[in-house]
């Protein structure tokens, strides 16, 4: 490094110590900070609890101008912004649940260039009032951060199609900024295999990104899968597990809103203090439950995937999946809520017997969601025949109920380009995949979860291989998952308590 770079780097380390109190960075935090300070694109895959947020917060605070942080969940945004504000740092957030007064205050702070970090969802970023302000020539924008970037892959096609338009953001913003302006893009996630990494790079239009790939393995996280044969057996297994951990903090994950409410009500009848958490609750209800869990008033929450992403509670000792997620990436994200303090934590997955003959619940769930996905692709393919060859996304969404999703799928299939975040033009498909091929790919991705449930190899070895860490997976044995424990005991299947 030259003298100027050395001085800048020393300032970064000093700010890191002053704001967060740490003596030095953990690898590869320092390299990531340096990359963003030098305005280089980056793709970062780091384990949950690995300190990802500091890697983009620190460069943002050290620069004059604004860094946009695109985040998928309100709870995640609020958690990070609250921590920054407690340190008296210039950060704010925008989302649909804010009061008109709060929204006005944030927009005014944005216009006055009083912010260094602005958290917002893809949908809010691409809303007209926000977009118009971001395009003001005098507003300096240093970077665009995509936090929890796996959501682009999981949700971008059929659930939150705004994710597929994010690659058009940088070139559109640069048209309104001073010549020579640089806007770096960095994508952060804990879970992205080679296919997901390729999708993230292509959708975001990353330019020669620096890539940081850290294994998802957590040596303090013990994994176990338990088979049950009846609905009653499933609930009894849950009770047995939480009774043995009555003084510990945990989370119970279920698949749907209805599941969370029914299970929460049943546990309440068993005299457990808990709450059902899902996206259907009001903002006030969600914040109340989050606060009660974070401060220890509720030892565990019955939640859907709407809860937990990025929420930093170090002393979570266990995660129980009452139902299996459909994707391995979801699973690794959710078990990653546990053991952030480095102490031993447990992750139990309950599954119904795999044949489906005696207890078909899990098999029926998988088939239901697979059919729903198939139906979405078929509907999008039909809409593709009616959607104009070029146009504007809002107009298409108004004309067709699933218009925005159809555009996202056309983009995924390589049959559409975004001229800017709002306007598209269709193109000949050429060798692009068909909707049927996209559906087949999604089914293959979902089948990984079933393979994980059935595997007899070390569970962490399976996960390492699934996420592309084949070198690390070769011959790997964690020694503490249920499958490793069985081998240690000569193949005898024991009901191990997973005690610390």
HELIX and SHEET records of a PDB file:
HELIX    1   1 UNK A    3  UNK A   20  1                                  18    
HELIX    2   2 UNK A   29  UNK A   37  1                                   9    
HELIX    3   3 UNK A   52  UNK A   62  1                                  11    
HELIX    4   4 UNK A   74  UNK A   86  1                                  13    
HELIX    5   5 UNK A  100  UNK A  111  1                                  12    
HELIX    6   6 UNK A  122  UNK A  125  1                                   4    
HELIX    7   7 UNK A  128  UNK A  134  1                                   7    
HELIX    8   8 UNK A  150  UNK A  155  1                                   6    
HELIX    9   9 UNK A  161  UNK A  168  5                                   8    
HELIX   10  10 UNK A  169  UNK A  174  1                                   6    
HELIX   11  11 UNK A  194  UNK A  204  1                                  11    
HELIX   12  12 UNK A  231  UNK A  243  1                                  13    
HELIX   13  13 UNK A  257  UNK A  269  1                                  13    
HELIX   14  14 UNK A  283  UNK A  294  1                                  12    
HELIX   15  15 UNK A  328  UNK A  335  1                                   8    
HELIX   16  16 UNK A  361  UNK A  384  1                                  24    
HELIX   17  17 UNK A  393  UNK A  399  1                                   7    
HELIX   18  18 UNK A  403  UNK A  412  1                                  10    
HELIX   19  19 UNK A  435  UNK A  454  1                                  20    
HELIX   20  20 UNK A  459  UNK A  466  1                                   8    
HELIX   21  21 UNK A  470  UNK A  473  1                                   4    
HELIX   22  22 UNK A  482  UNK A  488  1                                   7    
SHEET    1   A 7 UNK A  91  UNK A  94  0                                        
SHEET    2   A 7 UNK A 117  UNK A 120  1                                        
SHEET    3   A 7 UNK A  66  UNK A  70  1                                        
SHEET    4   A 7 UNK A 141  UNK A 146  1                                        
SHEET    5   A 7 UNK A 184  UNK A 189  1                                        
SHEET    6   A 7 UNK A  42  UNK A  45  1                                        
SHEET    7   A 7 UNK A 210  UNK A 213  1                                        
SHEET    1   B 6 UNK A 221  UNK A 228  0                                        
SHEET    2   B 6 UNK A 345  UNK A 352  1                                        
SHEET    3   B 6 UNK A 316  UNK A 321  1                                        
SHEET    4   B 6 UNK A 249  UNK A 253  1                                        
SHEET    5   B 6 UNK A 300  UNK A 303  1                                        
SHEET    6   B 6 UNK A 276  UNK A 277  1                                        
SHEET    1   C 3 UNK A 390  UNK A 392  0                                        
SHEET    2   C 3 UNK A 423  UNK A 426 -1                                        
SHEET    3   C 3 UNK A 416  UNK A 418 -1                                        
END                                                                             
